[in-house]
Amino acid sequence: MKDYERYILWLDYFDSSLKRRQGRRVPLNLASKSPSLSELLEACSKLGLEPVASEARYPRAFWKSSGYVSVKKTGPKQKVLVEVAKALSTLKGKKRG
């Protein structure tokens, strides 16, 4: 049954290797290169969004494996996407250095 109190955030929304028409929903300067489901889950947890992860295939790219995180609604979806993208980029930056 559909949960109207949560947003679905697909990994492809944050992938810098994808173009907008391929499913990326955040600006390129905030996107991350090949984000993993565990990284997305950790970024959402740091923001207090109560994430629930699931492995599934993104409908626009059904031929490749992907996944999504379901988070509670805290405002407009685009604002949540930008906040998660910022948290994801700082998380990936810390792992690199």
DASULQUI-V351252 format. One record per residue. N is the residue number from 1. RES is the residue in one small letter. PHI is phi in radians with two decimals (* if undefined). D_CENTER is the distance of its C-alpha to the mean C-alpha in Angstrom with 2 decimals. Layout:
# DASULQUI-V351252
n=[N,N]
res=[RES,RES]
phi=[PHI,PHI]
d_center=[D_CENTER,D_CENTER]
This chain:
# DASULQUI-V351252
n=[1,2,3,4,5,6,7,8,9,10,11,12,13,14,15,16,17,18,19,20,21,22,23,24,25,26,27,28,29,30,31,32,33,34,35,36,37,38,39,40,41,42,43,44,45,46,47,48,49,50,51,52,53,54,55,56,57,58,59,60,61,62,63,64,65,66,67,68,69,70,71,72,73,74,75,76,77,78,79,80,81,82,83,84,85,86,87,88,89,90,91,92,93,94,95,96,97]
res=[m,k,d,y,e,r,y,i,l,w,l,d,y,f,d,s,s,l,k,r,r,q,g,r,r,v,p,l,n,l,a,s,k,s,p,s,l,s,e,l,l,e,a,c,s,k,l,g,l,e,p,v,a,s,e,a,r,y,p,r,a,f,w,k,s,s,g,y,v,s,v,k,k,t,g,p,k,q,k,v,l,v,e,v,a,k,a,l,s,t,l,k,g,k,k,r,g]
phi=[*,-1.24,-1.78,-1.43,-1.75,-2.34,-1.82,-1.80,-2.01,-1.38,-0.99,-1.12,-1.09,-1.96,-1.48,-1.26,-1.40,-1.75,-1.52,-1.01,-1.21,-1.60,2.21,-1.21,-2.09,-1.97,-1.02,-1.05,-1.26,-1.80,-1.28,-1.99,-1.44,0.83,-1.18,-1.78,-1.13,-1.18,-1.16,-1.12,-1.10,-1.18,-1.11,-1.19,-1.13,-1.12,-1.51,1.28,-1.65,0.89,-1.33,-2.28,-1.57,-2.68,-1.57,-2.71,-1.84,-1.11,-0.98,-1.30,-2.33,-1.19,-1.47,-2.08,-1.26,-2.64,3.08,-2.56,-2.16,-1.71,-2.20,-1.27,-1.30,-2.24,2.83,-1.08,-1.06,-1.10,-1.15,-1.11,-1.06,-1.15,-1.09,-1.16,-1.09,-1.12,-1.13,-1.17,-1.20,-1.20,-1.13,-1.19,-1.14,-1.21,-1.24,-1.22,-1.81]
d_center=[21.88,19.23,18.00,18.25,17.21,13.51,10.48,8.43,4.68,5.04,4.52,6.97,5.62,5.33,8.40,11.55,13.89,13.16,15.02,14.16,16.31,14.51,11.24,9.58,9.21,9.29,12.63,13.50,14.67,11.34,9.46,9.72,11.91,10.88,8.09,9.05,8.12,10.39,9.00,5.57,8.25,10.53,8.75,8.37,11.90,13.25,12.53,14.34,12.05,13.51,10.63,11.83,10.42,11.82,12.52,13.15,13.59,11.76,14.82,15.13,15.26,16.90,18.84,16.19,14.37,10.67,8.95,6.86,6.86,9.40,10.00,13.28,14.00,15.14,15.68,14.77,11.34,11.29,12.31,9.64,6.98,9.45,10.05,6.73,6.95,10.51,10.19,8.20,10.94,13.65,12.76,13.00,16.04,17.73,17.48,19.11,21.95]
